[in-house]
Amino acid sequence: MQRIVWGRNTSSNVMKVLWGLGELGLAFERIDVGGAFGKTDTTQYRAMNPTGLVPTLQEGDFTLWESNVVLRYLGQTHASGTPLWPTEPRLRANIDRWMDAQHNVLGRPMTAVFWGLVRTPADKRDLKAMATAIGEAAHAWRMIDAMLDRHDHIAGADFTLCDIPWGVHAHRWFGMDYHGLTRPEMPALRAWYDRLSRRPAFQQYVAATPIV
């Protein structure tokens, strides 16, 4: 079965799916769409993904979008019953809620920080607004730091699917140029990020991609 990921590799949401596929050792082809590549407004793409966003996973005549949903699908089809995606309902629900929290709690302020510091030209940056956004993102990261004070990964001792969405954004959190602004130190969060950085799939699909 041919597996295709539609999306540019610099998208954080595309990175999640690529990293997940890498952890599972699954072969795939990636096609650049979105951002400077465009093509997400075509009839062909909208037939697969009516949102016009990336990524889209295509397996034969089956397509799926929304990055965290794609991760769950991959976990269910290729890792169900493993530490990555356990079958015990409460263990899985714990992973699920942290995946959703990445989107609902971290997503907005991290997007503001990224766009303000990376995508906005220097002469147009609003550093006061960026300082506010960094503070809001830090509030979300402190939740994760508290979990990581108790165990090595977000949901417990083992690496699970919920480490992937947060880990992609941790790479930006630690890797961006803050242009003189500061972010609070969180030792447990940093130690977790350093552990993630040793994972081959993270190195290939996240760390090797420029933050642009």
LINNOR-V993824 format. One line per field, one symbol per residue. ss: DSSP state (~ for helix, > for strand, _ for the rest). phi: phi as a letter, one per 20 degrees, with the letter a starting at -180 (. if undefined). burial: 1 if it has 24 or more other C-alpha atoms within 12 Angstrom, else 0. A space follows every 10 residues. Layout:
ss->???
phi->???
burial->???
This chain:
ss->__>>>>____ _~~~~~~~~~ ~~~~____>> >___~~~___ __~~~~~~__ _____>>>>_ _>>>>_~~~~ ~~~~~~~~_> _>__>___~~ ~~~~~~~~~~ ~~~~~~~~~~ ~~~~~~~~~_ _~~~__~~~~ ~~~~~~~~~~ ~~~~~~~~__ __>__>____ ~~~~~~~~~~ ~~~~~_____ ______~~~~ ~~~~~~___~ ~~~~~~~___ __
phi->.fdcdeqffe ffffggfffg fffemefadd dfbnlfemme effffffebf fmdcececcm edcbcngfff ffffffecbf negfbfefgf fffffgffff fgfedegfff ffffffedee ggfdfdffff ffffffffgf ffgfgffffe bfcfeqfefc gfffgfffff ffgedfeeln fcdffcffff fffffgfefg ffgfddffef ec
burial->0001111111 1111111111 1111010001 1111000001 0000100110 0111111100 0011111111 1111100010 0011110000 1101110111 1110111011 1111111100 0000001001 1011111101 1111101100 0111110011 1111111111 1111110100 0010010111 0110011000 1110111000 10
